[in-house]
Amino acid sequence: MSTLSSSQTTSAPPASHGTLKLRPPTVQPSPATPGFPITTNLQSSPFYDVQTGRSRVVLPTFASLEDERKYRKEHLALVFRILHRFKLAEGIAGHCSVRDPIEPNTFWVNPQGKSFALMKQSDLVRCSVEDGRMVEGTAPTDASASSIHSQLYKSLGRGPEGVEALVHVHGPYTKAFSSLGRTLDMISQDACAYHNEQVLVSFGGAVFDNKEGERIAQAAGAKNKVVLLQNHGALSLGRLSIDEAAWWQINYEMCCQAQLLADAARRPDDRVVEAGPEEIESTKREMGTPEMGWFSLAAYIEEEEYHSGGRHKL
């Protein structure tokens, strides 16, 4: 499993997670989605088998960790705006964050009460992974945000089984489905992405301290994309990026809607037709990777950059 990578101006071999590496000369901005680069070195792309044509999308690289921080914060600001457009903003509820690449023992999160629709990268505040304490910024953040996010970043760490970003909102379909005490059935192609990577966690009341964050982190573990918080909503994890975490959140909400519709339409003697084991696994390999989660948000990123007119970068 690869990660968003960085680059440096001197030649260097590809490096491990969290370090700098050279941007290949074959990489260029895509004419369709400029923020999602393409390469003519087809086999170097994680999308080699699922795209056709003379190029393939690749993960972005950065000249410095400062550039990567800028990218992460700007995409986090865009994610809030996208969630608002999907009507997933609910009063002052909801919090999303991304790990800081320069000081990875800290993370950026939204201040409580700031409109998702108007979020800018400069609005974000930075908190400590160790205990959730704010280390940069003055506007208050939700106590549940700092406690839950800090413990997930702390417990899971970094790398392929770690976490780089988190998204939690109170989607109407996810909230409704969470009350049923089960996870998604494999009734659609989209649902297959969450096969054995969704977990139900019982309601623990409003979260204000790190103990609940520790409990949720333990349930999330090294493989789950979504933690379904019963009577509450969903928490999605980006093992790679904030874009990935946002896509799992939005897509899981759509899957919950489809599940509720199927359950409502089903007659007592109707048989539920689920995808077969082989189809589930092959679909998950294609649709359920962190890289695909990152790229799946591309169209919404492009749309929101247009509507923002650059204001999210302020």
NORQUI-V612737 format. One record per residue. N is the residue number from 0. PHI is phi as a letter, one per 20 degrees, with the letter a starting at -180 (NA if undefined). Layout:
n={N N}
phi={PHI PHI}
This chain:
n={0 1 2 3 4 5 6 7 8 9 10 11 12 13 14 15 16 17 18 19 20 21 22 23 24 25 26 27 28 29 30 31 32 33 34 35 36 37 38 39 40 41 42 43 44 45 46 47 48 49 50 51 52 53 54 55 56 57 58 59 60 61 62 63 64 65 66 67 68 69 70 71 72 73 74 75 76 77 78 79 80 81 82 83 84 85 86 87 88 89 90 91 92 93 94 95 96 97 98 99 100 101 102 103 104 105 106 107 108 109 110 111 112 113 114 115 116 117 118 119 120 121 122 123 124 125 126 127 128 129 130 131 132 133 134 135 136 137 138 139 140 141 142 143 144 145 146 147 148 149 150 151 152 153 154 155 156 157 158 159 160 161 162 163 164 165 166 167 168 169 170 171 172 173 174 175 176 177 178 179 180 181 182 183 184 185 186 187 188 189 190 191 192 193 194 195 196 197 198 199 200 201 202 203 204 205 206 207 208 209 210 211 212 213 214 215 216 217 218 219 220 221 222 223 224 225 226 227 228 229 230 231 232 233 234 235 236 237 238 239 240 241 242 243 244 245 246 247 248 249 250 251 252 253 254 255 256 257 258 259 260 261 262 263 264 265 266 267 268 269 270 271 272 273 274 275 276 277 278 279 280 281 282 283 284 285 286 287 288 289 290 291 292 293 294 295 296 297 298 299 300 301 302 303 304 305 306 307 308 309 310 311 312 313}
phi={NA e c g d d c c e d f b f g d e g n c e b f f f f e e b f f f e c g f c f c c e e g f e e f d g e d c c o e b c f c f f c c f b f f f f g g g f f f f f f f g g f f f f f e m d e c l e f o b c b b f f f e c f e c b e b f f f n f f g f d f c f f f f d d c e f f b n f f d b o c f f d f f f f f f f f g f f f f f e m d n g d e b d b c c c c d f f f f f f f f f e m b d f e e e b g f f f f d f l c c c e c f f d n f d c c f f f f f f f f f f f m e c f e c d e e f m b q d d d d d f c b f g f g f f g f f f f f f f f f f f f f f f f e f e g e f e f e d f f g f f f f f f f f e e d e g f f f f f f e g f f f g f f f f f f m n f f e f}
